[in-house]
Amino acid sequence: MVHMDRVYTDVDFRSKPPALECQLFATEYYQSMQALIFAVEEINSDPELLPNISLGFQLFDTCMTIEGAAYGTLAMLSRGKEITPNYHCHNKAPLAGIIGDSGSTRSILMAQIFGLYRYPQISYFATNPILSDRNLFPSFFRTIPSDEFQMRGLAQLISYFGWTWVGLVANDNDYGQYGLQILMQEIINGGGCVAFAEKILTGRPNMNAPYLAHVIKMSNVKVVVMITSNTYFVELMEEMLRQNVTGITWIVSEALSTSNLLSKESIKSIVLGTVGFAIHRGKIPQFTEHLRSLSPSKNLNDLFLREYWEQIFSCKWPAKETGMENETMGACTGSEKLGNLLTEEYHRLSLNVYTAVYALAWALHHLQNCTPGTGPFQHGNCANISSFHPWQLLHYVNNVRFKTTDGSQVFFDAKGNPPPIYDIVSWRPSTKGTLEPAMVGFYDLNSPDGDTLTIDTTGITWNSNTQVPVSKCSQSCSPGSRKVIVPGKPPCCYECARCPQGQISNQTDAVECHPCSWDTWPNLQRTKCIPRMTEFLSYESPLGTSLAAIAILSSMGPLLILGVFKSYKQTPIVRANNYSLSCLLLLSLFLCFLCSLGFIGY
C-alpha cells in the first residue's frame, strides 16, 4: 500500500462503478515499499543466505480499500492477468509468501483466503487481536505486536499520569473497534472511567468529524485517546480548529504516532504535546543510502517515485499535455537531491517490512538446507525448494528464529506474534519550528527488571502547559473527606463529603473514613487522630484550693468525734450507741471527705 485513501465518487447504480482511483500519497508507506525492494536485493546478493536462489516480488497498492486488497489477493493466487484462482497455466516460480497488508481489516480478508491454502502471510502493520486466533488464521504472522498488548500499555500510560476521565475515539473498522473494547475494559479495571466512546466513519470521515468535535467540546475531558490512522485524525483536527476546541491532550496509537501528517503547520497548535505508542525503531544498515540514491531519471520503472518526489520536495511535475507548471508550487526537475532531507538513521515501519522479508528468506533457507531422512515431514522427507507446497514453508516460518543486523532476536510465538515492545513518543517543537516526534520512553512486556513502562516526563512538552494536564470528572477530595458515589453517574463522577464526627481520612480521594481509637480524637481538619486533651482541677487554681481546704476541714469533724468516742468508750451513752459501728461510720465519713482530693490535680 502506497496511497492512504481512494477518490470517492457517487454511484447511481445504473452504470458500472468507475475503477479504483487512489489519492493521498504516503511517503512512509513508499519508504516501506522500498524496504521490501532493498531487502530482496540484499538477500539476493548475500552468498550465505539462500545461495543460488534469487527472490522476486510483485507489488499491489490497495489504497487502503477492501476491494484493492481483494483484487491483489486473487491476482496473486491466479498468477496471471486474469483473476482465476486455483488455475495455473504459467510455468512460474512458486509463490513463497505474502508481505501485508498494513491494515487489520484488509489483512483479515487476505488471511481468510490465504489461510485456505496455508500460504504464509506476514503483516507489518496489522494489529487486530483476532488475527492471533490460529483456528481462524492458521498461516498469519506479523512483525508488529498485537493490539492486545498496545491497549494494555495505553491503559497503563493513562494510569501513570493519573488520568481517570478520558474520551475514546476509534475507527469503525476491525482495528478501531477491537482496540476500543480492550482499552475500555483495561481503563475500567485500572480504576478509570470513559466519558465517551465514539466511532470515526472511515467510509466518509469528513461527514462525522463535526459531530465528534462537538462531543469533545461539550465534554469536560482533557485527554482523548485516538485509535485511528493519520488521514482520519487530520480531518478531525481541522474540524476541532473550526469549532475552536483547544486544550486537549491526545494519546494516539501506533498507526498515527509517527505520521508526518501530524507535523502539518495548520494543526500544529492543537497537536502539540501529543503522546503515543510507536513501532519499536531500529537500524537498517545502508537503507538510508538506498533511499538517497533514488532518482526519477535512474529508476524509470518505479511508478510511484514521481509522486514521492512531489511530496518530498513540495513540487509538481509539469503536465504532460500542456507542459505548463503548477501556479502555486514549483516545478519538479528530477535533479533535486534527497541527501539533505533523508537523515533518519532509525526506521520503524520500514524495519517491520524488512524483518518480514528476512523471516521468509530464512524460512526458505532452512527449507533448502533440509537433509533428506531428517526432514520435518512424513518419513523424514524434505521439501523441494523449486516446487514446495505452501504448508511446507509454513512449518519453517513457524519455527524461524534469527538475529537482525542490530542484534534483535526475531521469532514468532504460537499465535504468530513477535515479542511485544513499543516506543513512546511525544510531539514537540523542533529547531526548525515544526513539530517532530521525540522518543520519551518505551513499553516492554519482557523487560528483565519487571518495569514494563518507562517514561522520561521531562522530555514531554505539554499543550499550553508545562505541567502534566489533569483530566478528572470531579475534583479530588482532600484529606478529611471521602468520595460519595452519585447514583446514575460513573464512579469517577463523585461528590466529596466531610468525614463524620470521630472519624478521619488522611489521603486524597479516600473511599471511606476511619474512626479514631478510644484515647484519641480527630483534629479540626479531620485528617489525623491526636491524643485527647486531659482537663483537670489544679490545686493552684482558686477553686481547687478552696475545695481542697473545705474537704480537709470537713474531714476534721468526723475525726474529732471519733477521738471523743474513743476517750469515752466506757461510758454508758457510748456503749449504748454501738461503739464499733459508730467508729466505722465516722472513719468512713472522714475518708469520704478526703477522697474528693483525688479528683483535684493531674
C-alpha positions as CSV (number, residue, x, y, z in Angstrom):
1,M,0.0,0.0,0.0
2,V,1.4,3.4,-1.0
3,H,-1.8,5.6,-1.0
4,M,-3.9,6.1,2.1
5,D,-7.3,6.8,0.5
6,R,-9.5,6.4,-2.5
7,V,-11.3,9.0,-4.6
8,Y,-14.9,8.9,-3.5
9,T,-17.5,9.1,-6.3
10,D,-21.3,8.9,-6.2
11,V,-22.6,5.7,-7.6
12,D,-26.1,5.8,-9.3
13,F,-26.4,2.0,-9.6
14,R,-27.3,2.5,-13.3
15,S,-23.8,2.1,-14.7
16,K,-20.7,0.2,-13.9
17,P,-18.8,1.8,-11.0
18,P,-15.6,3.5,-12.0
19,A,-12.2,1.8,-11.5
20,L,-10.5,2.3,-8.2
21,E,-8.6,5.6,-8.1
22,C,-6.2,6.4,-5.3
23,Q,-5.2,9.6,-3.5
24,L,-3.2,10.9,-0.5
25,F,0.3,9.5,-1.3
26,A,2.1,8.4,1.9
27,T,5.9,8.8,1.9
28,E,6.3,6.5,4.9
29,Y,4.5,3.7,3.0
30,Y,6.5,4.3,-0.1
31,Q,9.7,4.0,2.0
32,S,8.4,0.7,3.5
33,M,7.9,-0.5,-0.1
34,Q,11.5,0.5,-0.8
35,A,12.5,-1.5,2.3
36,L,11.0,-4.6,0.7
37,I,12.9,-4.0,-2.5
38,F,16.1,-3.2,-0.6
39,A,15.7,-6.4,1.5
40,V,15.2,-8.6,-1.6
41,E,18.2,-7.2,-3.4
42,E,20.3,-7.5,-0.2
43,I,19.3,-11.2,0.2
44,N,20.0,-11.9,-3.5
45,S,23.5,-10.5,-3.1
46,D,24.2,-12.4,0.1
47,P,26.2,-15.6,-0.7
48,E,25.4,-17.1,2.7
49,L,21.6,-16.7,2.7
50,L,19.8,-18.7,0.0
51,P,22.8,-19.4,-2.2
52,N,21.9,-20.0,-5.9
53,I,18.4,-18.8,-5.2
54,S,17.0,-15.4,-6.4
55,L,13.9,-13.9,-4.8
56,G,11.4,-11.9,-6.8
57,F,8.4,-9.8,-5.8
58,Q,5.1,-8.4,-7.0
59,L,3.6,-5.2,-5.6
60,F,0.0,-4.2,-5.2
61,D,-1.3,-0.8,-4.0
62,T,-4.6,-1.5,-2.1
63,C,-5.2,2.3,-1.5
64,M,-6.4,1.3,2.0
65,T,-9.5,-0.3,0.5
66,I,-11.1,-3.7,0.8
67,E,-11.6,-4.0,-2.9
68,G,-7.9,-3.3,-3.5
69,A,-6.9,-6.0,-1.1
70,A,-9.3,-8.5,-2.6
71,Y,-8.0,-7.8,-6.1
72,G,-4.4,-8.2,-5.0
73,T,-5.1,-11.4,-3.2
74,L,-6.9,-13.1,-6.1
75,A,-4.3,-11.8,-8.5
76,M,-1.5,-13.4,-6.5
77,L,-3.4,-16.7,-6.4
78,S,-4.1,-16.6,-10.2
79,R,-0.6,-15.6,-11.1
80,G,-1.7,-14.2,-14.4
81,K,-3.5,-11.2,-15.9
82,E,-6.9,-12.8,-15.5
83,I,-8.2,-13.5,-12.0
84,T,-8.9,-17.2,-11.9
85,P,-7.9,-18.7,-8.5
86,N,-6.8,-22.4,-8.5
87,Y,-6.0,-22.3,-12.2
88,H,-2.3,-22.1,-13.2
89,C,-1.2,-22.2,-16.8
90,H,2.0,-20.4,-16.4
91,N,5.3,-22.0,-15.5
92,K,6.5,-19.5,-12.9
93,A,8.5,-19.7,-9.7
94,P,6.4,-20.8,-6.7
95,L,4.7,-18.1,-4.5
96,A,6.6,-18.3,-1.2
97,G,4.6,-15.9,0.9
98,I,2.9,-12.6,1.2
99,I,4.0,-9.4,3.0
100,G,1.0,-7.4,4.0
101,D,-1.4,-5.8,4.3
102,S,-0.9,-2.8,6.5
103,G,-4.5,-2.6,7.8
104,S,-6.2,-5.1,10.1
105,T,-9.5,-5.2,8.1
106,R,-7.7,-5.9,4.8
107,S,-5.3,-8.4,6.4
108,I,-8.3,-10.3,7.9
109,L,-9.8,-10.6,4.4
110,M,-6.5,-11.7,2.9
111,A,-5.7,-14.2,5.8
112,Q,-9.1,-15.9,5.4
113,I,-8.2,-16.6,1.7
114,F,-4.5,-17.4,2.0
115,G,-5.2,-19.5,5.1
116,L,-7.2,-21.9,3.0
117,Y,-4.0,-22.7,1.0
118,R,-1.7,-22.3,4.0
119,Y,0.3,-19.6,2.3
120,P,2.5,-17.8,4.9
121,Q,1.3,-14.2,5.3
122,I,3.3,-11.7,7.3
123,S,1.8,-8.3,8.0
124,Y,3.9,-5.4,9.1
125,F,1.2,-3.2,10.5
126,A,-2.0,-5.2,11.2
127,T,-2.5,-5.3,14.9
128,N,-6.0,-6.6,15.5
129,P,-6.0,-9.2,18.3
130,I,-8.4,-11.5,16.4
131,L,-5.6,-12.3,13.9
132,S,-3.9,-14.2,16.7
133,D,-6.6,-16.9,16.5
134,R,-4.9,-19.8,15.0
135,N,-8.2,-21.6,14.2
136,L,-9.3,-18.7,12.0
137,F,-6.0,-17.6,10.6
138,P,-3.6,-20.6,10.6
139,S,-0.9,-19.1,8.4
140,F,-0.9,-15.4,9.5
141,F,2.1,-13.8,11.2
142,R,3.1,-10.3,11.9
143,T,6.2,-8.2,12.8
144,I,4.2,-5.8,14.9
145,P,2.7,-6.8,18.3
146,S,-1.0,-7.4,18.7
147,D,-3.2,-4.5,19.9
148,E,-3.9,-6.6,23.0
149,F,-0.5,-5.6,24.3
150,Q,-0.7,-2.0,23.0
151,M,-4.1,-1.3,24.6
152,R,-2.8,-2.7,27.9
153,G,0.1,-0.4,27.6
154,L,-2.1,2.7,26.8
155,A,-4.2,2.0,29.8
156,Q,-1.1,1.8,31.9
157,L,0.1,5.1,30.5
158,I,-3.2,6.7,31.4
159,S,-3.0,5.4,34.9
160,Y,0.7,6.5,35.2
161,F,-0.3,10.2,34.7
162,G,-3.4,9.9,37.0
163,W,-6.0,10.5,34.2
164,T,-9.2,8.9,35.4
165,W,-11.6,10.6,33.0
166,V,-10.8,10.1,29.3
167,G,-12.6,10.0,25.9
168,L,-12.1,7.3,23.3
169,V,-12.4,7.8,19.5
170,A,-11.7,4.8,17.2
171,N,-12.2,3.8,13.6
172,D,-15.4,1.9,12.9
173,N,-13.3,-1.0,11.4
174,D,-11.8,-4.1,13.0
175,Y,-8.7,-2.2,14.0
176,G,-10.5,0.5,15.9
177,Q,-13.4,-1.4,17.4
178,Y,-11.4,-4.4,18.8
179,G,-8.8,-2.0,20.2
180,L,-11.6,0.2,21.7
181,Q,-13.2,-2.7,23.5
182,I,-9.9,-3.9,25.0
183,L,-8.8,-0.4,26.0
184,M,-12.1,0.5,27.6
185,Q,-12.0,-2.7,29.8
186,E,-8.4,-2.1,30.8
187,I,-9.1,1.5,31.8
188,I,-12.1,0.4,33.9
189,N,-10.1,-2.3,35.5
190,G,-7.4,0.3,36.4
191,G,-10.0,2.5,38.3
192,G,-10.6,5.0,35.5
193,C,-13.7,5.9,33.6
194,V,-14.6,6.6,29.9
195,A,-16.5,9.8,29.3
196,F,-17.5,8.8,25.7
197,A,-16.5,6.2,23.1
198,E,-17.2,7.4,19.6
199,K,-16.6,6.0,16.1
200,I,-14.9,7.5,13.1
201,L,-16.8,6.7,9.9
202,T,-13.9,5.5,7.8
203,G,-16.1,5.5,4.7
204,R,-16.8,9.2,5.0
205,P,-14.6,10.6,7.8
206,N,-15.4,14.2,6.8
207,M,-19.1,13.6,7.5
208,N,-19.0,12.8,11.2
209,A,-15.9,15.0,12.1
210,P,-18.2,17.9,13.1
211,Y,-20.2,15.6,15.4
212,L,-17.0,14.2,17.0
213,A,-15.6,17.7,17.6
214,H,-18.9,18.7,19.2
215,V,-18.9,15.7,21.5
216,I,-15.3,16.5,22.7
217,K,-16.2,20.2,23.1
218,M,-19.3,19.5,25.2
219,S,-17.5,17.0,27.5
220,N,-15.1,18.1,30.3
221,V,-12.3,15.6,29.4
222,K,-8.8,16.9,28.8
223,V,-7.4,13.7,27.5
224,V,-8.7,11.8,24.4
225,V,-7.3,8.5,23.1
226,M,-7.3,8.1,19.3
227,I,-7.3,4.6,17.8
228,T,-7.1,5.6,14.2
229,S,-4.8,6.3,11.3
230,N,-3.4,9.7,10.1
231,T,-5.9,10.7,7.4
232,Y,-8.9,10.5,9.7
233,F,-7.1,12.3,12.6
234,V,-6.2,15.3,10.4
235,E,-9.9,15.6,9.3
236,L,-10.9,15.7,13.0
237,M,-8.2,18.2,13.9
238,E,-9.1,20.6,11.2
239,E,-12.7,20.5,12.4
240,M,-11.6,21.0,16.0
241,L,-9.9,24.2,15.0
242,R,-13.0,25.4,13.2
243,Q,-15.1,24.8,16.3
244,N,-12.3,26.4,18.5
245,V,-11.8,23.3,20.6
246,T,-8.4,23.6,22.4
247,G,-6.6,22.3,25.5
248,I,-6.9,18.6,24.6
249,T,-4.0,16.2,25.1
250,W,-4.1,13.5,22.5
251,I,-3.0,9.9,23.2
252,V,-2.6,8.1,19.9
253,S,-2.0,4.5,18.8
254,E,0.9,3.3,16.7
255,A,-0.9,3.8,13.4
256,L,-0.7,7.6,14.0
257,S,2.0,8.3,16.5
258,T,4.9,8.9,14.0
259,S,2.9,10.0,10.9
260,N,4.3,13.0,9.1
261,L,0.8,14.5,8.8
262,L,1.0,15.4,12.5
263,S,3.6,18.0,11.6
264,K,1.3,19.9,9.3
265,E,1.5,23.6,10.1
266,S,-2.3,24.1,10.1
267,I,-2.8,21.7,13.1
268,K,0.4,22.5,14.9
269,S,-1.3,24.4,17.8
270,I,-3.7,21.6,18.6
271,V,-1.4,18.5,18.3
272,L,1.4,19.9,20.4
273,G,2.0,17.6,23.3
274,T,0.5,14.5,21.7
275,V,1.8,11.3,23.2
276,G,1.6,7.9,21.6
277,F,2.8,4.4,21.3
278,A,5.1,3.8,18.3
279,I,6.5,0.8,16.5
280,H,9.9,-0.1,18.0
281,R,12.6,1.5,16.0
282,G,15.8,0.0,14.8
283,K,18.6,0.4,12.2
284,I,18.7,-0.9,8.7
285,P,22.3,-0.6,7.5
286,Q,22.7,1.1,4.1
287,F,18.9,1.6,3.7
288,T,19.1,5.4,4.1
289,E,21.8,5.5,1.5
290,H,19.5,3.4,-0.8
291,L,16.7,5.9,-0.4
292,R,19.1,8.8,-1.1
293,S,20.2,7.1,-4.3
294,L,16.6,7.2,-5.8
295,S,16.2,9.3,-8.8
296,P,13.4,9.7,-11.4
297,S,16.0,9.6,-14.2
298,K,17.5,6.3,-12.9
299,N,14.5,4.4,-11.5
300,L,12.3,4.6,-14.6
301,N,10.3,1.5,-13.7
302,D,9.2,2.9,-10.4
303,L,5.6,4.0,-10.9
304,F,5.4,5.8,-7.6
305,L,8.7,7.7,-7.5
306,R,7.4,10.8,-9.2
307,E,4.6,11.2,-6.6
308,Y,7.2,10.6,-3.8
309,W,9.3,13.3,-5.4
310,E,6.4,15.7,-5.3
311,Q,5.7,15.0,-1.6
312,I,9.3,15.2,-0.5
313,F,10.2,18.4,-2.4
314,S,6.8,20.1,-2.4
315,C,6.8,20.5,-6.2
316,K,4.8,19.4,-9.2
317,W,5.8,17.8,-12.4
318,P,4.8,19.8,-15.5
319,A,1.6,18.5,-17.0
320,K,2.3,16.2,-20.0
321,E,-0.5,17.6,-22.1
322,T,0.3,21.3,-21.8
323,G,3.8,21.4,-20.3
324,M,2.6,24.1,-18.0
325,E,3.8,24.3,-14.4
326,N,1.7,24.5,-11.3
327,E,1.0,28.1,-10.3
328,T,1.2,27.6,-6.6
329,M,4.1,25.1,-6.4
330,G,7.5,25.0,-8.0
331,A,8.2,22.6,-10.8
332,C,10.0,19.3,-10.2
333,T,13.1,18.9,-12.3
334,G,14.4,15.5,-11.1
335,S,17.8,16.9,-10.2
336,E,16.8,17.6,-6.6
337,K,18.9,15.8,-4.0
338,L,17.4,13.6,-1.3
339,G,20.6,13.6,0.7
340,N,19.8,16.6,2.9
341,L,16.2,15.5,3.6
342,L,16.7,11.9,4.5
343,T,18.9,11.9,7.6
344,E,17.0,9.4,9.8
345,E,19.2,6.5,10.9
346,Y,16.4,4.7,12.7
347,H,13.4,3.2,11.0
348,R,10.0,1.9,12.2
349,L,7.5,0.7,9.6
350,S,10.3,0.1,7.1
351,L,12.0,-2.1,9.7
352,N,8.9,-4.2,10.1
353,V,8.8,-4.8,6.3
354,Y,12.5,-5.5,6.2
355,T,12.2,-8.0,9.0
356,A,9.2,-9.7,7.4
357,V,11.1,-10.3,4.1
358,Y,14.0,-11.8,6.1
359,A,11.7,-14.0,8.0
360,L,10.5,-15.6,4.8
361,A,14.1,-15.7,3.4
362,W,15.4,-17.6,6.5
363,A,12.4,-20.0,6.3
364,L,13.3,-20.7,2.7
365,H,16.9,-21.1,3.7
366,H,16.1,-23.7,6.3
367,L,13.8,-25.5,3.8
368,Q,16.6,-25.5,1.2
369,N,19.2,-26.9,3.7
370,C,17.0,-29.7,4.9
371,T,18.8,-33.1,4.9
372,P,16.7,-36.0,3.5
373,G,15.9,-38.6,6.1
374,T,15.9,-36.0,8.9
375,G,13.3,-33.7,7.5
376,P,10.2,-32.5,9.4
377,F,7.7,-34.2,7.2
378,Q,6.5,-37.7,6.9
379,H,9.2,-40.4,6.8
380,G,11.8,-37.6,7.3
381,N,11.2,-36.1,3.9
382,C,12.2,-32.6,2.9
383,A,10.5,-30.1,0.6
384,N,11.9,-29.2,-2.8
385,I,12.9,-25.5,-3.0
386,S,11.7,-25.4,-6.6
387,S,8.3,-26.9,-6.1
388,F,7.3,-26.8,-2.4
389,H,3.8,-26.6,-1.1
390,P,2.7,-23.6,0.9
391,W,2.1,-25.7,4.1
392,Q,5.7,-27.0,3.9
393,L,7.2,-23.5,4.0
394,L,4.6,-22.6,6.7
395,H,6.3,-25.1,9.0
396,Y,9.6,-23.3,8.7
397,V,8.1,-19.9,9.2
398,N,6.5,-21.1,12.4
399,N,9.9,-22.1,13.7
400,V,12.1,-19.3,12.3
401,R,14.5,-17.6,14.6
402,F,17.3,-15.2,13.6
403,K,19.0,-12.0,14.6
404,T,18.7,-8.8,12.7
405,T,21.7,-6.6,11.8
406,D,21.2,-4.6,15.0
407,G,21.2,-7.7,17.2
408,S,17.5,-8.0,17.9
409,Q,16.0,-11.5,18.1
410,V,13.2,-12.2,15.6
411,F,10.8,-15.1,16.2
412,F,7.1,-15.8,16.3
413,D,5.2,-17.2,19.3
414,A,2.5,-19.8,19.0
415,K,0.0,-17.2,17.8
416,G,2.3,-15.7,15.2
417,N,3.2,-12.6,17.2
418,P,6.6,-11.0,17.7
419,P,8.0,-10.0,21.1
420,P,5.8,-7.1,22.4
421,I,7.8,-3.9,22.7
422,Y,6.8,-0.3,21.8
423,D,8.5,3.1,21.8
424,I,6.7,6.0,23.5
425,V,6.9,9.3,21.5
426,S,5.9,12.8,22.2
427,W,5.4,15.5,19.6
428,R,7.3,18.7,20.5
429,P,8.8,21.7,18.7
430,S,12.0,21.1,16.7
431,T,14.8,23.5,16.0
432,K,13.2,24.2,12.6
433,G,10.0,25.5,14.3
434,T,7.9,22.5,13.2
435,L,6.7,19.6,15.3
436,E,8.6,16.3,15.4
437,P,8.2,13.1,17.4
438,A,10.8,12.5,20.1
439,M,11.3,9.2,21.9
440,V,10.5,9.6,25.7
441,G,10.2,6.0,26.8
442,F,9.2,2.5,26.0
443,Y,6.8,-0.3,26.9
444,D,8.4,-3.7,27.1
445,L,6.4,-6.7,28.5
446,N,9.6,-8.8,28.5
447,S,11.6,-6.2,30.5
448,P,14.2,-8.1,32.6
449,D,13.6,-5.9,35.7
450,G,9.9,-6.1,35.5
451,D,9.3,-2.4,34.8
452,T,7.2,-2.7,31.7
453,L,6.6,1.1,31.4
454,T,9.5,3.6,31.4
455,I,8.9,7.3,30.7
456,D,11.0,10.4,30.8
457,T,8.4,13.0,31.6
458,T,10.9,15.9,31.3
459,G,11.1,15.2,27.6
460,I,7.3,15.8,27.1
461,T,6.2,19.3,26.1
462,W,2.5,19.5,27.1
463,N,0.0,21.5,25.2
464,S,-0.1,25.1,26.5
465,N,1.1,24.0,29.9
466,T,4.4,23.0,31.5
467,Q,2.8,20.5,33.9
468,V,1.0,17.3,33.4
469,P,-2.6,18.0,32.4
470,V,-5.4,16.9,34.8
471,S,-8.3,15.0,33.4
472,K,-10.9,14.1,36.1
473,C,-14.6,14.1,36.1
474,S,-14.7,15.5,39.7
475,Q,-12.1,17.5,41.7
476,S,-10.1,15.4,44.1
477,C,-11.5,15.0,47.6
478,S,-9.0,16.5,50.1
479,P,-7.9,14.6,53.2
480,G,-10.6,14.9,55.8
481,S,-13.3,14.0,53.4
482,R,-14.4,10.9,51.4
483,K,-15.9,10.2,48.0
484,V,-19.6,9.7,47.7
485,I,-20.9,7.9,44.6
486,V,-23.7,9.8,42.8
487,P,-26.4,7.4,41.6
488,G,-26.7,7.3,37.9
489,K,-23.2,8.6,37.2
490,P,-19.9,6.8,36.6
491,P,-17.8,6.1,39.7
492,C,-15.3,8.8,38.7
493,C,-18.0,11.4,38.9
494,Y,-18.4,11.6,42.7
495,E,-19.1,14.2,45.4
496,C,-17.0,14.9,48.4
497,A,-18.4,14.6,51.9
498,R,-16.8,15.6,55.2
499,C,-15.8,12.7,57.5
500,P,-18.4,12.1,60.3
501,Q,-17.6,13.1,63.9
502,G,-14.9,10.9,65.4
503,Q,-13.6,9.7,62.0
504,I,-10.7,10.8,59.8
505,S,-9.2,10.3,56.3
506,N,-5.5,11.0,55.7
507,Q,-5.3,10.6,51.9
508,T,-6.6,12.3,48.8
509,D,-9.8,10.7,47.2
510,A,-10.4,8.4,50.2
511,V,-13.2,5.9,49.7
512,E,-14.1,5.8,53.4
513,C,-13.2,7.4,56.7
514,H,-11.7,5.6,59.7
515,P,-12.7,6.0,63.4
516,C,-10.1,7.1,65.9
517,S,-9.1,4.9,68.9
518,W,-10.6,5.4,72.3
519,D,-7.7,7.6,73.6
520,T,-7.6,9.9,70.6
521,W,-9.9,12.2,68.6
522,P,-9.8,13.9,65.2
523,N,-8.2,17.3,64.7
524,L,-10.2,20.1,63.3
525,Q,-9.5,19.2,59.7
526,R,-10.3,15.5,60.5
527,T,-7.1,14.4,58.7
528,K,-5.4,12.7,61.7
529,C,-6.1,11.4,65.2
530,I,-4.5,13.3,68.0
531,P,-4.2,12.4,71.8
532,R,-7.2,13.6,73.8
533,M,-6.5,16.7,75.9
534,T,-6.6,16.0,79.6
535,E,-8.5,18.7,81.6
536,F,-8.2,18.7,85.4
537,L,-8.8,20.9,88.5
538,S,-5.4,22.2,89.7
539,Y,-4.5,22.7,93.3
540,E,-3.1,26.1,92.3
541,S,-6.4,27.4,91.0
542,P,-8.7,29.3,93.4
543,L,-11.5,26.7,93.1
544,G,-9.1,23.8,93.6
545,T,-7.6,25.4,96.7
546,S,-11.0,26.2,98.1
547,L,-12.4,22.7,97.6
548,A,-9.3,21.1,99.0
549,A,-9.5,23.3,102.1
550,I,-13.2,22.5,102.6
551,A,-12.5,18.8,102.2
552,I,-9.7,18.8,104.7
553,L,-11.6,20.9,107.3
554,S,-14.7,18.9,106.8
555,S,-12.8,15.7,107.4
556,M,-11.6,17.0,110.8
557,G,-15.2,16.8,112.2
558,P,-15.6,13.0,112.0
559,L,-12.1,12.6,113.1
560,L,-12.7,14.8,116.2
561,I,-15.9,13.0,117.1
562,L,-14.0,9.7,116.7
563,G,-11.5,10.9,119.2
564,V,-14.3,11.8,121.7
565,F,-15.9,8.4,121.2
566,K,-12.5,6.7,121.9
567,S,-12.0,8.7,125.1
568,Y,-15.5,7.9,126.5
569,K,-15.9,4.5,125.1
570,Q,-16.6,3.0,128.6
571,T,-19.4,5.4,129.3
572,P,-23.0,4.1,129.1
573,I,-24.1,6.5,126.4
574,V,-21.2,5.5,124.0
575,R,-21.7,1.8,124.8
576,A,-25.4,2.2,124.1
577,N,-24.6,3.6,120.5
578,N,-22.7,0.5,119.4
579,Y,-19.1,1.7,119.7
580,S,-17.7,-0.4,116.8
581,L,-20.3,0.6,114.3
582,S,-20.1,4.3,115.2
583,C,-16.3,4.2,114.8
584,L,-16.6,2.6,111.4
585,L,-19.2,5.2,110.3
586,L,-17.0,8.1,111.5
587,L,-13.9,6.7,109.8
588,S,-15.9,6.3,106.6
589,L,-17.1,9.9,106.7
590,F,-13.5,11.0,107.3
591,L,-12.4,9.1,104.2
592,C,-15.3,10.4,102.1
593,F,-14.3,14.0,102.7
594,L,-10.6,13.1,101.8
595,C,-11.5,11.2,98.6
596,S,-12.5,14.4,96.9
597,L,-8.8,15.3,96.9
598,G,-8.2,12.5,94.4
599,F,-10.2,14.5,91.8
600,I,-8.1,17.6,92.1
601,G,-4.7,17.7,90.4
602,Y,-3.3,15.6,87.5
